[in-house]
Amino acid sequence: MKIGIIREEKNPPDSRVPLTPEQCQYLMQIDQNLEIVIQSSEKRCFSDLEYQEKGVSVVDDISDCDILLGVKEVPINVLIPNKTYLFFSHTHKKQPYNRKLLQTILQKKIRLIDYECLCDQQEKRVIAFGHWAGVVGAHNAILAWGKRHQTFALKPMHQCHDFAEAKTYYKNLSLPNFKIVITGDGRVSNGAATVLDLMKIKQVSPPDFLNKNFSYPVYTKLSVQNMYHKKGEDIFNESDYYEYPEKYVSSFKPYTKVSDIMINGIYWEKGVPIFFTKEDMKKDDFKIKVIADVTCDIAPDASIPCTIRPSTIADPIYGYDPYLETEIKPFQPQSIDMMAVDNLPNELPRDASEDFGNQLIDRIWDELKKPDSDMIYNATIAINGQLNEPYQYLQDFVDFNQSS
């Protein structure tokens, strides 16, 4: 088998890699029939030289590889027909901005395996950058609060060599008395909690968060049962919720009245109730002033109605005026300050890449070599010019405006 690690060519540039130089070396050492090559790039967090020093050939042409590994979406003009690709395609939720990408993948008879769809038998994802998205999202939320109130300053994460450096700034950080609510209990929220714990922000239970006052900064984490209840009833049934989310409404409104900062780290898709509305944000008792939307679904198809666009690593914060319902400059009295960077792990690319590569080796590598892996089959969106059976629901999505 010959594996090619492709050059990341989506804009804005992404410097993460699916496998580090050391991981490539390890895989070739344990499998003498495996060759890994890497497409030359000046944008990676690991240099071409670092790969060469570990015995990985640096090439420009990767067309003779059996499997091509990337991270972000591959630009349409560089897709190689009849190849097997693994990357985050952001197509399985019918994201309109990637319709043409999926159409082209089908036209070029590419086998697309999407990392986001790789799941175990319990249908839990086995590989993700979510932990590091949560880490950087929480860091940026606190950074935004400091800028808003001009009371403290944090070095941007992308200016740190790695997370170890970032942690050195947390030790002597003097934080005000504020309340932070984190949505979700998965990789993203746990990553966010890691940062808040290092900052010595105390975790409290959701009831205490709602009903008690504190003389020090606190945070709480909400799982789905804390955020939703059945319409007309004060109950939550998890299996029923996942099967019929339209029967449920948000229970989040009380948290908008006591929280200063929100870190959104829960998976969301159409049909799931949104946390709050634009009208809710206009009310005097809506207290949240900083939202770090790590999930970064863009309105109107989003759980956060003021996530009106993604932001960038270089310029991560924009303001939202709830009365005008429009973007404004951040850090103003009337603004809700939005952090909506859609490639947060790229602020800590070396840490994030190493963690991702370990997951790839531990959970997926052997599955890739099996001729009949259920995990790989269920994550294969397209094959031989057709949508794979689990993704037939995308047919109307790819058929729309296909001639243009």
C-alpha positions as CSV (number, residue, x, y, z in Angstrom):
1,M,0.0,0.0,0.0
2,K,1.2,3.5,-0.9
3,I,-0.2,6.4,1.2
4,G,0.1,10.0,0.2
5,I,-0.4,12.9,2.5
6,I,-1.7,15.7,0.4
7,R,-0.8,19.4,0.5
8,E,-3.6,21.5,2.2
9,E,-4.7,24.0,-0.4
10,K,-8.0,25.4,0.9
11,N,-8.0,29.1,1.8
12,P,-7.5,30.2,4.5
13,P,-4.4,28.0,4.8
14,D,-4.4,25.1,7.3
15,S,-1.1,23.8,8.7
16,R,-2.4,20.6,10.3
17,V,-1.5,17.2,9.1
18,P,-3.2,13.8,9.5
19,L,0.1,12.1,10.4
20,T,3.3,13.6,12.0
21,P,6.8,12.6,10.8
22,E,7.3,10.3,13.8
23,Q,3.9,8.6,13.2
24,C,4.8,8.0,9.5
25,Q,8.1,6.5,10.5
26,Y,6.4,4.2,13.1
27,L,3.8,2.9,10.6
28,M,6.5,2.1,7.9
29,Q,8.6,0.3,10.6
30,I,5.8,-2.0,11.6
31,D,4.7,-2.7,8.0
32,Q,7.5,-3.3,5.5
33,N,5.0,-3.3,2.6
34,L,3.8,0.2,3.4
35,E,5.2,3.4,1.8
36,I,4.2,6.8,2.9
37,V,5.0,9.9,0.8
38,I,4.1,13.5,1.5
39,Q,3.4,16.3,-1.0
40,S,5.7,19.2,-0.6
41,S,4.3,22.2,1.3
42,E,5.6,25.3,3.0
43,K,2.5,25.7,5.0
44,R,2.7,22.7,7.3
45,C,3.4,22.9,11.0
46,F,6.0,20.1,10.3
47,S,8.5,21.0,7.6
48,D,9.4,18.9,4.6
49,L,12.8,18.4,6.2
50,E,11.2,17.0,9.4
51,Y,9.5,14.3,7.3
52,Q,12.6,13.5,5.3
53,E,14.6,13.0,8.5
54,K,12.1,10.3,9.4
55,G,12.4,8.5,6.1
56,V,9.3,9.9,4.4
57,S,9.8,10.9,0.7
58,V,8.8,14.4,-0.2
59,V,7.2,14.6,-3.6
60,D,5.1,16.8,-5.8
61,D,3.2,14.1,-7.7
62,I,1.0,11.9,-5.5
63,S,-1.1,10.4,-8.4
64,D,0.4,6.9,-7.9
65,C,-0.8,6.6,-4.3
66,D,-3.5,4.2,-3.3
67,I,-4.9,6.3,-0.5
68,L,-4.7,10.1,-0.1
69,L,-4.9,11.6,3.4
70,G,-5.8,15.3,4.0
71,V,-7.5,17.4,6.6
72,K,-9.7,20.1,5.2
73,E,-11.8,20.1,2.0
74,V,-9.7,19.5,-1.2
75,P,-10.2,22.2,-3.8
76,I,-12.1,20.9,-6.8
77,N,-9.4,21.7,-9.3
78,V,-6.8,19.4,-7.6
79,L,-9.0,16.4,-7.0
80,I,-7.5,13.3,-8.8
81,P,-10.1,11.0,-10.4
82,N,-10.6,7.4,-9.3
83,K,-8.6,7.8,-6.0
84,T,-9.6,7.1,-2.4
85,Y,-9.5,10.2,-0.3
86,L,-9.9,10.7,3.5
87,F,-10.6,14.3,4.6
88,F,-13.3,16.4,6.3
89,S,-15.6,17.1,3.4
90,H,-18.4,18.9,5.3
91,T,-21.0,17.5,2.9
92,H,-23.1,15.0,4.9
93,K,-25.3,17.7,6.4
94,K,-26.0,19.1,2.9
95,Q,-23.8,22.1,3.5
96,P,-24.6,24.2,0.4
97,Y,-21.1,25.7,0.2
98,N,-19.7,22.2,-0.5
99,R,-22.4,21.0,-3.0
100,K,-20.1,21.5,-6.0
101,L,-17.3,19.6,-4.1
102,L,-19.5,16.5,-3.7
103,Q,-20.8,16.8,-7.3
104,T,-17.2,16.8,-8.5
105,I,-16.2,13.9,-6.4
106,L,-19.1,11.9,-7.9
107,Q,-18.2,13.0,-11.5
108,K,-14.5,12.0,-11.0
109,K,-15.5,8.6,-9.5
110,I,-13.6,9.3,-6.3
111,R,-14.1,7.2,-3.2
112,L,-14.6,9.6,-0.4
113,I,-14.2,8.5,3.2
114,D,-15.2,11.3,5.6
115,Y,-13.4,11.4,9.0
116,E,-16.5,12.9,10.6
117,C,-18.5,9.8,9.7
118,L,-16.1,7.2,11.1
119,C,-17.9,5.8,14.1
120,D,-17.8,2.7,16.4
121,Q,-20.6,0.2,16.9
122,Q,-22.2,2.6,19.4
123,E,-22.2,5.3,16.6
124,K,-19.7,7.5,18.4
125,R,-17.1,9.2,16.4
126,V,-13.6,7.6,16.6
127,I,-11.5,10.5,15.3
128,A,-11.8,14.2,15.6
129,F,-10.0,17.5,16.4
130,G,-12.7,18.4,18.8
131,H,-10.6,18.4,22.0
132,W,-8.3,21.0,20.6
133,A,-11.1,23.0,19.1
134,G,-12.5,23.2,22.7
135,V,-9.1,24.1,24.1
136,V,-8.6,27.0,21.7
137,G,-12.3,28.1,21.9
138,A,-12.1,28.5,25.6
139,H,-8.8,30.3,25.4
140,N,-10.3,32.7,22.9
141,A,-13.5,33.2,25.0
142,I,-11.4,34.4,27.9
143,L,-9.2,36.5,25.6
144,A,-12.3,38.2,24.2
145,W,-13.6,39.0,27.7
146,G,-10.3,40.5,28.7
147,K,-10.3,42.7,25.5
148,R,-13.9,43.7,26.1
149,H,-13.3,44.9,29.6
150,Q,-9.6,45.8,29.2
151,T,-8.9,44.1,32.5
152,F,-6.3,41.5,31.4
153,A,-4.6,40.3,28.3
154,L,-4.0,36.8,27.0
155,K,-1.5,36.0,24.2
156,P,-3.4,34.6,21.2
157,M,-3.0,30.8,21.0
158,H,-1.7,30.8,17.5
159,Q,1.3,32.9,18.6
160,C,2.3,30.2,21.1
161,H,4.7,27.5,20.0
162,D,2.4,24.9,21.5
163,F,-0.1,24.3,24.3
164,A,2.7,23.9,26.9
165,E,3.6,27.5,26.3
166,A,0.0,28.7,26.5
167,K,-0.4,27.0,29.9
168,T,2.4,29.1,31.3
169,Y,0.2,32.2,30.9
170,Y,-2.7,30.7,32.9
171,K,-0.8,30.4,36.2
172,N,-0.8,34.1,37.2
173,L,-3.9,35.1,35.3
174,S,-6.2,37.2,37.5
175,L,-9.8,36.8,36.4
176,P,-12.9,38.7,37.5
177,N,-16.0,37.2,38.9
178,F,-17.9,35.8,35.9
179,K,-20.1,32.8,34.9
180,I,-19.4,30.6,31.9
181,V,-21.8,28.1,30.5
182,I,-20.5,25.3,28.2
183,T,-22.9,23.3,26.1
184,G,-22.1,19.6,25.5
185,D,-20.3,16.8,27.2
186,G,-18.1,15.5,24.5
187,R,-14.6,16.2,23.1
188,V,-15.1,19.9,22.5
189,S,-16.6,20.7,26.0
190,N,-14.0,18.6,27.7
191,G,-11.3,20.4,25.9
192,A,-12.8,23.7,26.9
193,A,-13.1,22.6,30.5
194,T,-9.4,21.6,30.5
195,V,-8.5,25.3,29.9
196,L,-10.9,26.6,32.5
197,D,-9.6,24.2,35.0
198,L,-6.0,25.3,34.3
199,M,-7.2,28.9,34.9
200,K,-8.5,27.8,38.3
201,I,-12.1,28.6,37.3
202,K,-14.3,26.4,39.5
203,Q,-16.8,24.0,38.0
204,V,-20.3,24.0,39.6
205,S,-23.5,22.0,39.0
206,P,-26.1,23.4,36.6
207,P,-28.6,24.0,39.5
208,D,-26.0,25.9,41.6
209,F,-24.9,27.9,38.5
210,L,-28.5,29.0,38.0
211,N,-29.4,29.7,41.6
212,K,-26.3,30.8,43.5
213,N,-24.0,33.8,43.5
214,F,-20.3,33.3,43.7
215,S,-17.4,35.5,44.7
216,Y,-15.1,33.8,42.2
217,P,-15.3,32.8,38.5
218,V,-17.3,29.6,37.8
219,Y,-18.4,27.5,34.9
220,T,-20.9,24.7,34.3
221,K,-21.3,22.1,31.6
222,L,-24.7,21.2,30.1
223,S,-25.5,17.9,28.5
224,V,-28.6,17.4,26.4
225,Q,-30.9,16.7,29.3
226,N,-30.0,20.1,30.8
227,M,-30.8,21.9,27.6
228,Y,-34.1,20.5,26.3
229,H,-37.4,19.3,27.5
230,K,-40.5,17.8,25.8
231,K,-43.1,20.3,24.6
232,G,-45.7,20.9,27.2
233,E,-43.9,18.6,29.7
234,D,-41.0,19.0,32.1
235,I,-39.4,15.7,31.1
236,F,-36.5,14.6,28.9
237,N,-36.1,11.1,27.4
238,E,-32.7,10.8,25.7
239,S,-33.6,8.0,23.3
240,D,-36.9,9.7,22.4
241,Y,-35.1,13.0,22.0
242,Y,-32.5,11.6,19.5
243,E,-35.3,10.0,17.5
244,Y,-37.8,12.8,17.6
245,P,-35.9,16.1,18.4
246,E,-38.8,18.1,16.9
247,K,-40.9,17.1,19.9
248,Y,-38.5,19.0,22.2
249,V,-37.9,22.7,23.0
250,S,-35.0,24.5,24.5
251,S,-34.5,24.7,28.3
252,F,-31.5,27.0,27.9
253,K,-33.3,30.4,28.5
254,P,-32.6,30.5,32.3
255,Y,-28.9,30.3,31.5
256,T,-29.0,33.3,29.3
257,K,-30.1,35.3,32.3
258,V,-27.1,34.4,34.6
259,S,-24.2,33.7,32.2
260,D,-21.6,36.2,31.0
261,I,-19.8,33.9,28.6
262,M,-21.1,31.0,26.5
263,I,-18.9,28.3,24.9
264,N,-21.0,26.3,22.4
265,G,-19.5,22.8,21.9
266,I,-22.5,20.6,21.2
267,Y,-23.3,18.9,17.8
268,W,-26.3,20.4,16.2
269,E,-28.3,19.8,13.0
270,K,-31.6,20.9,11.5
271,G,-34.6,19.7,13.4
272,V,-32.9,20.2,16.8
273,P,-34.3,23.2,18.8
274,I,-32.1,26.3,18.8
275,F,-30.9,27.6,22.2
276,F,-32.5,31.0,21.9
277,T,-33.9,33.4,19.3
278,K,-32.9,36.8,18.0
279,E,-35.9,38.2,19.9
280,D,-34.6,36.6,23.2
281,M,-31.3,38.4,22.6
282,K,-33.1,41.8,22.6
283,K,-34.5,41.4,26.0
284,D,-33.0,43.2,29.0
285,D,-32.4,40.0,30.9
286,F,-30.2,38.5,28.2
287,K,-26.9,38.7,30.0
288,I,-24.4,36.8,27.7
289,K,-21.9,39.2,26.2
290,V,-19.3,36.8,24.8
291,I,-20.1,33.7,22.7
292,A,-17.4,31.3,21.6
293,D,-19.2,29.2,19.0
294,V,-16.9,26.3,18.6
295,T,-19.5,24.4,16.6
296,C,-19.7,27.3,14.1
297,D,-22.8,26.4,12.3
298,I,-23.7,29.5,10.3
299,A,-27.2,31.1,10.6
300,P,-29.9,30.7,9.6
301,D,-29.2,27.0,9.9
302,A,-27.5,27.2,13.3
303,S,-28.1,26.8,17.0
304,I,-26.8,30.3,17.7
305,P,-28.7,32.9,15.6
306,C,-25.9,35.5,15.9
307,T,-23.2,33.2,14.3
308,I,-23.7,35.1,11.0
309,R,-20.3,34.2,9.5
310,P,-17.1,32.4,10.4
311,S,-14.2,34.5,11.7
312,T,-10.5,33.9,11.2
313,I,-7.5,33.1,13.4
314,A,-6.0,36.4,12.5
315,D,-9.2,38.3,13.4
316,P,-11.3,36.0,15.6
317,I,-13.9,38.3,17.2
318,Y,-16.7,40.3,15.6
319,G,-19.6,42.1,17.3
320,Y,-23.3,41.5,16.8
321,D,-25.9,44.1,17.6
322,P,-29.0,42.3,18.7
323,Y,-31.2,45.3,18.1
324,L,-30.1,45.9,14.6
325,E,-29.5,42.2,13.9
326,T,-26.3,43.0,12.2
327,E,-22.5,42.8,12.5
328,I,-20.8,45.7,14.2
329,K,-17.3,46.3,15.7
330,P,-16.7,44.1,18.8
331,F,-16.2,45.2,22.4
332,Q,-18.9,47.9,22.4
333,P,-21.5,48.2,25.2
334,Q,-24.3,47.0,22.9
335,S,-22.4,44.3,21.2
336,I,-22.4,40.5,21.8
337,D,-18.9,39.5,20.9
338,M,-18.7,36.5,18.7
339,M,-15.8,34.1,18.3
340,A,-16.6,31.8,15.4
341,V,-13.3,30.6,14.0
342,D,-14.1,27.4,12.0
343,N,-10.6,25.9,12.1
344,L,-9.7,26.5,15.8
345,P,-7.3,23.5,16.1
346,N,-5.1,25.1,13.5
347,E,-4.0,27.5,16.3
348,L,-2.3,24.6,17.9
349,P,-1.4,22.6,14.8
350,R,1.4,20.4,16.2
351,D,-0.5,19.3,19.3
352,A,-3.7,18.8,17.4
353,S,-2.0,16.9,14.6
354,E,-0.2,14.5,16.9
355,D,-3.4,13.7,18.8
356,F,-5.3,13.2,15.5
357,G,-2.6,10.9,14.1
358,N,-2.7,8.8,17.2
359,Q,-6.5,8.4,16.8
360,L,-6.0,7.5,13.2
361,I,-3.4,4.8,14.0
362,D,-5.3,3.4,17.0
363,R,-8.8,3.3,15.7
364,I,-8.8,3.4,11.9
365,W,-5.5,2.1,10.4
366,D,-6.4,-1.6,10.7
367,E,-9.9,-0.9,9.4
368,L,-8.5,0.7,6.3
369,K,-6.7,-2.6,5.4
370,K,-9.8,-4.7,5.8
371,P,-11.7,-5.5,2.6
372,D,-15.1,-5.5,4.4
373,S,-14.8,-3.0,7.3
374,D,-18.2,-1.8,8.5
375,M,-16.6,1.3,9.9
376,I,-15.1,2.3,6.6
377,Y,-18.2,1.4,4.6
378,N,-20.4,3.5,6.8
379,A,-18.1,6.5,6.4
380,T,-17.8,6.2,2.7
381,I,-20.0,8.9,1.2
382,A,-19.2,8.3,-2.5
383,I,-17.8,5.4,-4.5
384,N,-17.6,4.6,-8.2
385,G,-19.5,7.8,-9.1
386,Q,-22.5,7.0,-6.9
387,L,-23.6,7.9,-3.4
388,N,-23.0,5.0,-1.0
389,E,-26.1,3.5,0.4
390,P,-26.0,5.2,3.8
391,Y,-25.8,8.6,2.0
392,Q,-28.6,8.1,-0.6
393,Y,-30.4,10.9,1.3
394,L,-27.9,13.3,-0.3
395,Q,-29.2,12.6,-3.9
396,D,-31.5,15.6,-4.1
397,F,-28.6,17.7,-2.7
398,V,-26.2,16.7,-5.5
399,D,-28.9,16.8,-8.2
400,F,-29.8,20.4,-7.4
401,N,-28.4,22.8,-10.1
402,Q,-25.9,20.1,-11.2
403,S,-25.6,21.6,-14.7
404,S,-24.2,24.9,-13.5
